[in-house]
Amino acid sequence: MDTNNYCVIMAGGVGARFWPLSKNNRPKQFLDILGTGKTLIRHTFERFASICPVENFLVVTNAIYKDLVLEQIPEINENQVLLEPLRRNTAPCIAYANFKILKINPNASVIVTPADHLILNEVKFHTVLYEGLGFVKDNEKLLTLGMKPSRAEIGYGYIQVGKKYTPESDSIFPVKTFTEKPHAELAKVFYESGEFFWNSGIFIWSLAAIHKAFGRFLPDVNALFSSIMNELGTDSEQEAIDKIYPECQNISIDYGILEKADSVFVYCTEFGWSDLGTWGSMYEHSSKDSNQNAVQGDNVMVYESKDCLINVNKDKLAVVQGLKDYIVVDTDKTLLICRRQDEQEIRKFVNDVKIAKGEKFI
């Protein structure tokens, strides 16, 4: 195992689109969403454990989730959990990890991954990672993993590939454009063109390359972390982070760097990936009965219903009759019933509940 390989797990999101199962005090990355006996963040850690030494993992998360991280990944220590005092999107999150690694190993190669993805073919995934690490080693190329789309999905960002192969790999292309979540008609055009891949949000680069990119494209963010370099790894680190974080620009790594840099490449592949960002993605990857209902719960009885996702506490009896293409999620305090085609509205539902009923249901 290469001791220069580092893994940064981004685990600070609240998973609002997975409400009401995912809540502020325990978002989806800390839940056993798939019923496997392991949470999503635990799966993520184990997925990279054969590639990066345990001491080379960093988990960046909100301060309120520190205990959950250490409970679910007991192999790491407190110094490997980087606590954000507030959410500032992925660029400051990655910058924080970069500077932590810089103090330890300036020669590092870094994999950045969300904490809540599904990977079905982990053997192929590892092959891609090793090839990607080889591609970025000792150069200034930034690599993202692009997934071959299986449908015209409006919930994912897209990457348009350039026309020319890179000499290093038949699967790696220069990036032509990034497009955030498109409307349905544009997603259909992307899917049918064959030039667009889903943006997985998994990145590979050398520490030197991403550090240089921050200095060029996000100099203000870079300067803030440079100003506290001496405090990192000391007892005053958290105080310093708490001071500068509110000043950080709230911006994603995609907008802040990848869409501006000219050395960005995409590894075009497919290994059974889903970001599990929505109930629809969970439905797609769940086992289904003869009527294409995906049911989780030990005491669910379904009649005259088709193409539904039903998630009910295992101790509760639920009887569902006469529904087609619906999402039904029942928790201890909340019941959600909505059309599958309208699941993008869940964020709005959450906001409306917060305004009307306060935080207790969120």
C-alpha positions as CSV (number, residue, x, y, z in Angstrom):
1,M,0.0,0.0,0.0
2,D,1.4,3.4,-1.0
3,T,1.9,5.5,2.1
4,N,1.5,8.7,-0.1
5,N,-2.2,7.9,-0.8
6,Y,-4.7,9.9,1.3
7,C,-8.4,9.7,1.4
8,V,-10.6,12.7,2.3
9,I,-14.2,11.8,3.1
10,M,-16.7,14.7,2.9
11,A,-19.4,13.9,5.5
12,G,-21.0,17.2,6.4
13,G,-24.2,17.2,4.4
14,V,-27.7,17.0,5.9
15,G,-29.2,14.8,3.2
16,A,-32.4,16.8,2.9
17,R,-33.7,15.0,-0.2
18,F,-33.8,11.8,2.0
19,W,-36.1,13.3,4.5
20,P,-37.8,12.2,6.7
21,L,-35.4,9.3,7.2
22,S,-32.4,11.6,7.1
23,K,-32.6,14.4,9.7
24,N,-30.3,17.1,11.0
25,N,-29.1,15.1,14.0
26,R,-28.4,12.0,12.0
27,P,-28.2,12.5,8.2
28,K,-28.2,9.8,5.7
29,Q,-24.4,9.1,5.7
30,F,-24.8,7.8,9.3
31,L,-27.8,5.6,8.5
32,D,-28.0,2.0,7.2
33,I,-30.1,3.2,4.2
34,L,-29.7,-0.1,2.3
35,G,-30.4,-2.5,5.1
36,T,-27.0,-4.0,4.9
37,G,-26.1,-3.7,8.6
38,K,-23.6,-1.0,7.8
39,T,-24.0,2.8,7.4
40,L,-23.1,4.6,4.2
41,I,-20.0,6.2,5.8
42,R,-18.8,2.9,7.1
43,H,-19.1,1.4,3.6
44,T,-17.2,4.4,2.3
45,F,-14.3,3.9,4.7
46,E,-14.1,0.2,4.0
47,R,-14.1,0.8,0.3
48,F,-10.9,2.8,0.4
49,A,-9.2,1.0,3.3
50,S,-7.2,-1.3,0.9
51,I,-5.9,1.8,-1.0
52,C,-5.0,4.3,1.7
53,P,-3.5,3.5,5.1
54,V,-5.8,4.1,8.0
55,E,-3.7,7.0,9.4
56,N,-4.1,8.7,6.0
57,F,-7.9,9.1,6.2
58,L,-9.4,12.5,7.0
59,V,-13.2,12.9,7.5
60,V,-14.4,16.5,7.1
61,T,-17.8,17.0,8.8
62,N,-19.9,19.3,10.8
63,A,-18.9,19.7,14.4
64,I,-22.1,18.1,15.7
65,Y,-21.3,14.8,13.9
66,K,-17.9,14.2,15.5
67,D,-19.1,11.5,17.8
68,L,-21.1,9.8,15.0
69,V,-17.9,9.6,12.9
70,L,-15.8,8.2,15.6
71,E,-18.5,5.7,16.6
72,Q,-18.8,4.4,13.0
73,I,-15.1,4.6,12.0
74,P,-13.4,3.6,15.3
75,E,-10.1,2.9,13.4
76,I,-9.4,6.6,13.1
77,N,-8.5,9.1,15.9
78,E,-9.9,12.5,16.8
79,N,-7.2,14.3,14.9
80,Q,-8.4,12.8,11.7
81,V,-11.9,14.2,12.1
82,L,-11.9,17.8,10.8
83,L,-14.8,19.8,12.2
84,E,-16.5,22.5,10.2
85,P,-18.3,25.1,12.5
86,L,-20.7,25.8,9.6
87,R,-21.3,24.6,6.1
88,R,-19.4,26.3,3.3
89,N,-19.8,23.8,0.5
90,T,-17.0,21.6,-0.9
91,A,-14.2,24.0,-1.7
92,P,-13.5,25.2,1.8
93,C,-13.9,21.6,3.0
94,I,-11.3,20.4,0.6
95,A,-9.0,23.3,1.3
96,Y,-9.1,22.4,5.0
97,A,-8.1,18.8,4.3
98,N,-5.4,20.0,1.8
99,F,-3.6,22.1,4.5
100,K,-3.8,19.4,7.1
101,I,-2.2,16.9,4.6
102,L,0.4,19.6,3.5
103,K,1.8,19.7,7.1
104,I,2.2,15.9,7.1
105,N,3.1,14.9,3.5
106,P,3.6,17.4,0.7
107,N,4.1,14.5,-1.7
108,A,0.6,13.1,-1.1
109,S,-1.8,11.9,-3.8
110,V,-5.4,12.5,-2.7
111,I,-8.7,10.9,-3.3
112,V,-11.7,13.0,-2.3
113,T,-15.1,11.3,-1.9
114,P,-18.5,11.9,-0.5
115,A,-19.5,9.7,2.4
116,D,-22.8,8.5,1.0
117,H,-22.3,6.8,-2.4
118,L,-23.2,3.3,-3.5
119,I,-20.6,1.3,-5.5
120,L,-21.8,-2.1,-6.7
121,N,-18.6,-3.3,-8.5
122,E,-15.8,-2.5,-6.0
123,V,-13.3,-4.6,-7.9
124,K,-13.6,-2.4,-11.0
125,F,-13.8,0.7,-8.8
126,H,-10.4,-0.1,-7.3
127,T,-8.9,-0.7,-10.7
128,V,-10.2,2.8,-11.7
129,L,-8.7,4.4,-8.6
130,Y,-5.3,2.8,-9.1
131,E,-5.2,3.9,-12.7
132,G,-6.4,7.4,-11.7
133,L,-3.7,7.7,-9.0
134,G,-1.1,6.8,-11.6
135,F,-2.5,9.4,-14.0
136,V,-2.2,12.3,-11.5
137,K,1.0,11.4,-9.9
138,D,3.8,14.0,-10.2
139,N,1.8,16.3,-12.5
140,E,-0.8,19.1,-12.3
141,K,-3.8,17.3,-13.7
142,L,-7.1,17.2,-11.8
143,L,-9.2,14.1,-12.3
144,T,-12.9,13.5,-11.7
145,L,-14.7,10.2,-12.2
146,G,-17.5,10.4,-14.8
147,M,-20.2,7.7,-14.8
148,K,-21.8,6.5,-18.0
149,P,-25.5,7.6,-17.7
150,S,-28.2,4.9,-17.7
151,R,-31.1,7.4,-18.1
152,A,-31.9,11.1,-18.5
153,E,-31.4,12.0,-14.8
154,I,-32.2,15.5,-13.7
155,G,-30.7,15.1,-10.2
156,Y,-27.1,14.8,-11.3
157,G,-24.5,17.2,-12.7
158,Y,-23.1,16.3,-16.1
159,I,-19.6,16.4,-17.7
160,Q,-19.1,16.8,-21.4
161,V,-16.0,15.1,-22.6
162,G,-13.6,16.4,-25.2
163,K,-13.1,14.5,-28.4
164,K,-9.5,13.5,-28.1
165,Y,-8.2,10.6,-26.0
166,T,-5.3,11.3,-23.6
167,P,-2.3,9.2,-24.4
168,E,-2.1,7.7,-20.9
169,S,-5.5,6.0,-21.0
170,D,-8.3,5.0,-23.3
171,S,-10.8,6.0,-20.6
172,I,-9.5,9.4,-19.7
173,F,-10.6,12.5,-21.6
174,P,-10.2,16.2,-21.2
175,V,-13.2,17.9,-19.8
176,K,-15.1,20.2,-22.2
177,T,-17.9,21.5,-20.0
178,F,-19.6,21.0,-16.7
179,T,-23.3,21.4,-16.4
180,E,-25.2,21.4,-13.1
181,K,-28.5,19.5,-12.8
182,P,-30.4,20.1,-16.1
183,H,-34.1,20.3,-16.8
184,A,-35.7,17.2,-18.2
185,E,-35.4,18.1,-21.9
186,L,-31.7,19.0,-21.6
187,A,-31.0,15.8,-19.6
188,K,-32.5,13.8,-22.5
189,V,-30.3,15.6,-25.0
190,F,-27.2,14.9,-22.8
191,Y,-28.2,11.2,-22.4
192,E,-28.8,10.7,-26.1
193,S,-25.6,12.5,-27.3
194,G,-23.2,10.0,-25.8
195,E,-20.8,12.9,-25.0
196,F,-22.0,13.5,-21.4
197,F,-21.3,11.6,-18.2
198,W,-22.7,12.0,-14.7
199,N,-20.4,13.9,-12.4
200,S,-19.8,11.5,-9.5
201,G,-18.2,14.0,-7.2
202,I,-15.2,11.7,-6.6
203,F,-11.9,13.4,-7.4
204,I,-8.2,12.3,-7.6
205,W,-5.2,14.6,-7.7
206,S,-1.8,15.3,-6.3
207,L,-1.7,17.6,-3.3
208,A,0.7,19.9,-5.2
209,A,-1.7,20.2,-8.1
210,I,-4.9,21.0,-6.1
211,H,-2.9,23.3,-3.8
212,K,-1.7,25.3,-6.8
213,A,-5.2,25.4,-8.2
214,F,-6.6,26.9,-5.0
215,G,-3.9,29.6,-5.1
216,R,-4.8,30.5,-8.6
217,F,-8.6,30.3,-8.7
218,L,-9.6,30.7,-5.0
219,P,-6.9,32.8,-3.6
220,D,-9.0,34.2,-0.8
221,V,-9.9,30.8,0.5
222,N,-6.3,29.7,0.1
223,A,-5.0,32.8,2.0
224,L,-7.4,32.1,5.0
225,F,-6.1,28.6,5.5
226,S,-2.5,29.8,4.9
227,S,-3.0,32.3,7.7
228,I,-3.6,29.5,10.3
229,M,-1.0,27.0,9.0
230,N,0.9,27.1,12.3
231,E,-2.2,26.3,14.3
232,L,-3.1,23.2,12.3
233,G,-2.2,20.0,14.3
234,T,-2.0,21.9,17.6
235,D,-4.5,22.5,20.5
236,S,-5.5,25.8,18.9
237,E,-6.5,24.3,15.5
238,Q,-10.3,24.3,16.2
239,E,-10.3,27.9,17.5
240,A,-8.5,29.0,14.4
241,I,-10.8,27.1,12.1
242,D,-13.9,28.5,13.9
243,K,-12.5,32.0,13.3
244,I,-11.8,31.8,9.6
245,Y,-14.6,29.5,8.4
246,P,-17.3,32.2,8.4
247,E,-15.0,34.3,6.1
248,C,-14.7,31.5,3.6
249,Q,-16.6,31.8,0.3
250,N,-19.5,29.4,0.1
251,I,-18.6,27.7,-3.1
252,S,-18.3,24.2,-4.5
253,I,-15.0,22.8,-5.9
254,D,-16.7,22.4,-9.3
255,Y,-17.6,26.1,-9.6
256,G,-14.6,27.4,-7.8
257,I,-11.8,25.5,-9.5
258,L,-12.8,22.7,-11.9
259,E,-14.9,24.8,-14.3
260,K,-12.0,27.3,-14.5
261,A,-8.9,25.2,-14.7
262,D,-7.5,24.0,-18.0
263,S,-5.9,20.8,-16.7
264,V,-9.1,18.9,-15.7
265,F,-9.8,15.4,-17.0
266,V,-12.5,12.9,-16.5
267,Y,-12.2,9.1,-16.2
268,C,-15.2,7.8,-18.1
269,T,-16.4,4.5,-16.5
270,E,-19.2,2.6,-15.0
271,F,-19.1,0.5,-11.8
272,G,-22.6,0.5,-10.5
273,W,-22.5,4.0,-9.0
274,S,-25.2,6.0,-7.3
275,D,-24.9,9.0,-5.1
276,L,-28.0,7.8,-3.2
277,G,-29.1,11.4,-3.1
278,T,-32.8,10.8,-3.6
279,W,-35.5,8.2,-2.8
280,G,-35.6,7.6,-6.6
281,S,-31.9,6.5,-6.6
282,M,-32.7,4.2,-3.7
283,Y,-35.7,2.8,-5.5
284,E,-33.5,2.0,-8.5
285,H,-31.0,0.0,-6.5
286,S,-33.5,-1.8,-4.2
287,S,-34.9,-5.3,-4.8
288,K,-38.5,-5.2,-5.9
289,D,-41.6,-7.5,-5.8
290,S,-43.5,-8.8,-8.8
291,N,-45.3,-5.4,-9.0
292,Q,-42.0,-3.4,-8.9
293,N,-42.6,-2.2,-5.4
294,A,-39.4,-1.7,-3.4
295,V,-40.5,-2.4,0.2
296,Q,-38.4,-2.0,3.4
297,G,-40.1,-3.0,6.6
298,D,-40.9,-6.3,8.3
299,N,-44.6,-5.7,8.6
300,V,-45.7,-4.1,5.3
301,M,-48.7,-5.4,3.4
302,V,-49.3,-4.1,-0.1
303,Y,-52.4,-4.4,-2.2
304,E,-53.1,-3.3,-5.8
305,S,-50.1,-1.1,-5.8
306,K,-47.3,-0.8,-8.4
307,D,-43.9,0.9,-8.8
308,C,-43.8,2.3,-5.3
309,L,-41.0,2.8,-2.7
310,I,-42.3,2.0,0.8
311,N,-40.0,2.4,3.8
312,V,-41.5,1.7,7.2
313,N,-40.0,1.1,10.6
314,K,-39.6,-2.7,11.1
315,D,-41.8,-2.7,14.2
316,K,-44.7,-0.9,12.6
317,L,-47.5,-2.5,10.6
318,A,-48.4,-0.6,7.4
319,V,-51.1,-1.5,4.9
320,V,-50.8,0.2,1.5
321,Q,-53.5,-0.1,-1.1
322,G,-54.2,1.4,-4.5
323,L,-51.0,3.4,-5.1
324,K,-48.9,3.7,-8.2
325,D,-45.6,5.5,-8.5
326,Y,-45.5,6.8,-4.9
327,I,-42.9,7.2,-2.2
328,V,-44.2,6.3,1.3
329,V,-41.8,6.8,4.2
330,D,-42.9,6.5,7.8
331,T,-40.6,7.3,10.8
332,D,-41.3,7.7,14.5
333,K,-42.6,11.3,14.1
334,T,-43.1,11.8,10.4
335,L,-45.1,10.3,7.5
336,L,-44.2,11.3,3.9
337,I,-46.4,10.4,0.9
338,C,-45.5,11.9,-2.4
339,R,-45.4,11.0,-6.1
340,R,-42.1,9.6,-7.2
341,Q,-42.0,12.0,-10.1
342,D,-42.2,14.9,-7.7
343,E,-39.4,13.9,-5.3
344,Q,-37.4,17.0,-6.2
345,E,-40.0,18.8,-4.2
346,I,-38.9,17.2,-1.0
347,R,-36.5,20.0,-0.3
348,K,-39.4,22.4,-0.5
349,F,-41.4,20.2,1.8
350,V,-38.6,20.3,4.3
351,N,-38.3,24.1,4.2
352,D,-42.1,24.5,4.6
353,V,-42.1,22.1,7.5
354,K,-39.3,24.1,9.2
355,I,-41.2,27.3,8.8
356,A,-44.6,26.0,9.8
357,K,-43.6,23.5,12.5
358,G,-40.0,24.3,13.6
359,E,-37.0,22.1,13.9
360,K,-38.5,19.1,15.7
361,F,-39.5,17.3,12.5
362,I,-36.3,18.2,10.7
